[in-house]
Amino acid sequence: MSAVVRSGLGSAIRSSWPRGRAYLVMTKPRIVTQLLIITLPAMLLAERGLPPAKVVFATLAGGAMAAASAGVFNCVLDADIDAVMNRTRHRPLVQQVVPMGRAVVFGALLGCGSATLLLLTTNLLTTVLTVFAIFFYVVVYTAVLKRRTTQNVVWGGVCGCMPVLIGWSAVTGTVEWPAFALFAVVFFWTPPHSWALAMKYREDYVRAGVPMLPVKGTGEQVVTRISVYSWAAVTSTFLLIPVTGWVFAAAALACGAWFLVAVHRLRSAVRSGAEADAMTVFHRSNLFLCSIFAALAVDSLTVPRW
């Protein structure tokens, strides 16, 4: 291969990197990763051990593609909002790195690929739940609720809960009560997690006209609701203790207390007029959820039931 050809090929490859990275960014890989983190432990609990490798791989791959599809469509529908928010103004569609039409096709291919893979490798219930999750996030949350109500993240959080039902159904072909207990943990966790971030970036949401609770409500109202939902999330973890072991029980108590300490410090700061550190609650909420599900995975693999 001549030096000229090698140079031209290398230049073409390098020029494709930003475009390829842009497509990856639109899938919101951090959210995809977090959804996979809660899917696998649900599968392990459903199996009471390690499910067949084929089922695990197919469910995680299909789930990742579904979450990526929803993320891409969210970027498409929210491009105007992203353009006026400091936190999101560098996203690919805002910067016109990727044409809007190609983004729509990319999202559709990911969604169709996810449904096809799951239908061929798991079961109909898992596929239906996955398609419902994409539809709910893209249409119900992004297109309808997000710009119209302060309860947007409450009901939009249903999408983030779906991976536990999807993982459970992939293993068992049905959905049983422990899966709904896991659903409750994630459902109640979502509002305080989202509202804490919105407190930090309140001015962004004001500029974008998105009626997040910290935009429309008082500081007292926001931290009160954060506290209520946080307690509900922690309490929901205790519902799983009868079907788990001591590792999960210990993690539920320790991680729940650690998370609630930050929540009540935030509430006290707001009520006293002191400087409020909402990002501590945001970061602890992430660590709380990841730690709970990691403990669930370890418990399901190693610890006998009570």
PyMOL commands that set and color helices and strands:
alter all, ss='L'
color gray80, all
select helices_A, chain A and resi 3-26+29-47+53-77+79-84+100-121+124-145+152-172+177-200+202-208+213-216+219-238+241-243+246-272+278-302
alter helices_A, ss='H'
color red, helices_A
deselect
rebuild
show_as cartoon
